[in-house]
Amino acid sequence: MLIETAMSDRWLSNTYLLGERSSGLGVLIDAGEPAAPITRAIDAHGLSLAYVFCTHHHGDHITNLELFQERYTITACAHRDEASLIPGIGRVLEDGEEIVCGDLTIRALHTPGHTRGMLAFVINDEMVFTGDTLFRDSIGGTVAPGHTTLEDLRHSVMEVLMRLPRETVVYPGHTAATTIGREWEENPFIRIWRGLDVPAGKRCLAMDRPAELIVRATDYDGGTKCWVRFEDDDQDAVVPGSRVEEAE
């Protein structure tokens, strides 16, 4: 079913091609770079591209959307809160809405936090494409353009994604795949939310603001991602670890 994954050298973002053999239909999850491995696989398998499902509007996930739209007859889909930010959206999806494409059943899950209209896509109840909500050992940040809150992100992870079966394969918006079960047990953010680990409780400067460091975890790019609580407004956020300086 999963035919090709193309990962950007610049952003480490993934574009996924899924194919359905009996009908010869194909769908994309996101439309980043590079396009060539995807187009080659479409041609090699004789697929007719039907849909591109956009997880969110950030450029590393849609930079080649126009190219795919010009080359193939496709319908681009996104959540209504992202649709106005992505040129060429032809169908707006609601939480829980399903699209059937040959033998593929694609179910949209609204997972706000990293962006307001973030969608994850469950395919045939076997795999989930999580965009920038959930990664292997990490979660999405809450300071990028269009973000909402850490509470939204926590709900999306714990009350939406973690409710999927443990064997569900997770294909994130960046780098390596994982499973729901693995992240339930090993993801440092989830372990804090489950009460298995205690917060670090260290003072720090986060994005040049005094804060408390709750957890620092390895991120998909080999750096770190930090959950912090700002002292000036008592608000929590997930920020790049490069912007967090721990107190001596």
N, C-alpha and C positions, 0 to 999 in steps of 0.2 A: 504493500500500500504506500509506504513512504519511499519515494523513488530517489529523491535528490535533496541534499542540503547544501546550500551555498553560504559560506561565511565570509563576511567582509574583512579584508586585511586591516582596514582603517578602524572600524568600529567593533569588530568581532560580533556583529549582528548577523542573525540567521534568516535566510529565506528558504522556505520549505515547499517542495513539490510533492503532492500526493496524486497517485493515479488509480483509476478504477478500471480493471481489465475488461470486464464484460461489455461495458459501453464505450470504452476508450476515452472517457472523460477525465480531465485533470483539474485540480484546484491548487492555488497557491495560498500559503499562509505568509503574509507580508510580501514586500516587493523591494527588498534592498539590493545591495550589490554583493558580488558580481552577478550580472544577468546571464553571462555566457553558459555556465554549467547548467542552468535551468533550461534555457532555450535548447541546448543540445539534447538534454534528456527528454524534453517534450517531443522533439523531432524524432529521436531514436526510438521512442516507444509509441510513436504515432498517436499522441494524445491530442484531443481537442480541449483547449483550456476554457473552462466554464466560469470560474469565479476566482477572485482574489479576496481573501479575508484579511482585513487590516486590523491588527491588534490596537494600534494607536497612531497618532499623527507625527511622531518624531521622524526627522529626516532620514535617520539611518535605517528605518523600516519601510520607507515608501519612496526612496530616491529613484527607483526604476519603475514606479507604477505607470507613468506615462508611456514608457517604452513597451511594457507588456500590453497596455491598452491599445497602442498603435499596431502592434504585431498580431494580436489575437483578439477574437470577439469574446470579451469577458465582461462580467459584471463585478464591479468593485463594491465591497460591503464594509460597513463600519457602524459603530454605535452613533446615535444621533448627536452626542456631545463631541464626537470627533469629526463628523461628516462635513461640517462647515470649514474644517481645518485641512481637509484632504481633497485636492481637486479631483473631480471625476467620479465621485461616489455615486453609484447607481441604485443602491439599496441600503436602507437604514435598518439595522437589526436591534431588536429589543432583547432584554435579559431572558434567557430560556428559549428563544426562538430557534427553530430547527430548519435547516435546508437539506433536502435530499438530492444527491447528485449521483445517479447510478446506484451503486451499492454503498456509497458513502453517506452517512448521516452526520451532519455537522451541527452541533448545538452551541450557541453563543452563551457565554457566561459573563455578566457585567462584573468587572473586578477593579473598581476605581482605587486610586491612591497615587500611583506613579503619574497617571493622567486621569482626568474626570471620566472619560469615556472608554477606558481600557476594556478590551474584550479578551477573554480566553476562549479557545475553541476546542470542544470535546469531539473526537472523531470515533464513531461507532462504539462509544463507551469503552474504548481501549487505550486511548492516548489523549493527552491534552497539551495544547500549544498555549503557553502562558504569557507570551509577550514579555514585558518588563515588570511583571508582578512577582514571579517566583523564579529563582535560579537555583542551580546546585550550590548549596551551602550559603545562599544569600537571598535577598529580596530587593525589590526596586527602591530607588530613592524617591524622596518626597520634596525635592527642591527643583526639579526640572520644569520646563515650561508646561503649563496646564495641569500641574499637580493639585492634589487635594490634601488630605491629612494622613498621618500615620494611623489614626484610628480607622479610617477607611481602608487603608492597606492591610491592617491587621484583620479586619473583618473579611476582606477579600481572600486572604490567605487561610485564615483559620476556619471561617464559617462557610466558605465556598469551595476553595480548592482542596483543603484537607478533609472535606466531606466525601471526596471521590474515593473509589476503592484503592487500597494500598498498592495494588499491583499496577495501577495506571501509570503508563510511561509519560514523563514530563519532557516536552521539548520547549525549552525556553527561548526567549528572544535573542539571547547571547550564549555562545559556546555550548558546553556539554549538556547532554541529556541526563535525566535522573528518574526517580520514581517518587510517587506520593509517599510511599512507605519509607523510603530512605530519608526524605526531607523531614517527615514526622519525627524520626528518631534522631537525626544528626544536624539538621539546620540550626545554627546557634540562635537565631531570632525565634524560631518556633519553640525551641527548648526553653527559652525565657518565658514565652507566652504560656507554655504548659506548666510552668513552675518547677521545672526540673533543674534549672541552673539559676544562680543568683546574679543580679546585675553587678557590673564591675564597680559602679559607684565612685568613679574617679572624676576629679575636676579636670576640666580641659577648656581649650579655646576651640570652638567649632564655627567655622566660617567667620572668624574674628569676633565671635560673641562668647562670653562666659557661659559654660554649660557643664552638665554632668554627663559623663560617658556611661551609657548603659551596657553596650556590647560593641566590640570591634570584631568583625568576621572577615574571612577571606572572600574577596569578590571574584566575579567571573573573569576579570582581566588580570588576575594575579595580584592586584592591589587589595585594599580593604574597603569595607562599607561599615559605617558607624551609625548606631542608634544613639541619639543624644537628646537631652532635655535642656532647653535654653533657660538660663536663670532669669532673664529679664521678663519673660512672659509665661514661663512654666509650660511651654509647648514642646512636644516631642517631634522629632524629625529623623529621617534616614538620609545621611549625607555622605559624600565621598570621604574615604579615610584620609586622603591627601589634604583635606581641609580641616582635619582635627589634630590639634597639638595637645598632648597630655601634659598636665602639670608635673613638675619635678617632685 
